[in-house]
Amino acid sequence: MTVQIAQLYATGCLAIIFFQFALIGGLPLGAYTQGGQHEGALPVSGRLIAAVSVPVVLFQGLAVVSVAGFPLGWPLWTGWVAFGVSVVTCVLNGLTPSARERAVWFPVTLVMAGLAGYVMVMTLKA
């Protein structure tokens, strides 16, 4: 079951990456990210932040599936870092001043943190 939970986490990461690409491409989703400071498309600085988040989220997904047993050979600590980033992301999405961002991303990141946490706890038992 740990492998399936890790796959679900990685699928969530992929969905977040697609959202970031939509932001980079100029879709009018600014109210749902980065504190909801921008209605419509993000300015260049916001798009750069979205671009930086793509490799971070990719790292998170790969780290968790590696810990779950996929043959990537990443060390265990990378999974803990991914879990930590997921928890911090969840907290920040819960505290954002943007009601729309909070309504969409807080539950998503809460589930994602739970999935990553489950995988990491199961590695302690293995």
N, C-alpha and C positions, 0 to 999 in steps of 0.2 A: 504493500500500500504506500510505502514511503516514496517509491519511484513514481507512482501516479500523482501523489501530492506535489512532488518536485516538478513533474511535467505540467501540472496545473499552474504552479507558480510561474514557470517559464512561459507558459501561454499568456498569463497576465502581464508579464514583462514585455512580451511581444506586442500586446495590445497597447501598452503604454508607449512603446517605441513608435508605433503607428500614429498615436496621438501627437507625439512630439514632432514627427515628420509633417503632420497636418499643420501644426503651429509654424514650423519652419517654412512651409509652403505658403503661408499667409491666410489660411482659413480663419474666419472670424470667431475664434474660440478663446480670445483673451480673457473673457470674464470667468473662465473655468480654470485658470492657471495663474501662477505667480502673484497671488494675492488679489486677483481680479482687478488689477489696476488699469487695465486697458480693455475697453469695449471694442469688439471687432478684432482685427488682426493685430498681432504684436508688433511693436517697433523692432528695428534691427537688433537692439540690445536684448530684447526679450527672445528673439529668434536665436540669438547666439547662446543664451542660457538653455534654450530647448535643445540646441545642437550638442551642448556639453553633456546634457543629461542622457543622451542616447547611448554613448559607450558605458556610462555608469549603470544604467538599467540593463544593458546587455551583459555586463560583468555580473550583476546580481543574478540574472537568470542562469548563466553558465555556471556560476559558483554553486548554486543550490543543486542543479542537476548533477554536477560533478560529485558533490558530497553524497548524493543519493545513489551513486554507483555508476554513473555514465563514465565511460573511459576517457575522461579528459585529463586526469592526473593532477588536478588542482589540489593544493593542500587544504586541510580541514578549516584552517583559519579563514579562508576566503568565504566560506559559507557563513561563518559567524559575522564577518564584515557585512555581507549581503543582508543578513538578518538585522543587524544594527542599523543599516541604512534604511531598511524597510520600516523599522520602528520609528526612527527619527522622521521619516517622510509621513508616516501616519500621524504622529503628534503635530507636525507642522500643518498638515491638512485639516486637522481638528481645530487648530487655533487660527486659521486664516480668517481675515476680515470678510472675505467673499463668501456670501451665503451659497451661491451657486457652486463654487469650487468645493466648499465644505460638504454640500449635499451629494455631490458626485464622487469626489475623490476620497473623502474620509472613509466611507464604507469600503470602497475598493482597496485602499491601502491598509485598512484594518484586517481585511480578509487576507491580503497578501502577506502581511506581517505574521499572521497566524499560520499560514501555510509554511512560510520559511521557518518559523519557530518550531513547528511540528517536525519538519525534516531534521532540523538541528538537534532537537531533543532525542529523536530516534537514533541519531548517530552516536549518542552517548551510550545507548543501550546495546549497540552492536559490538 
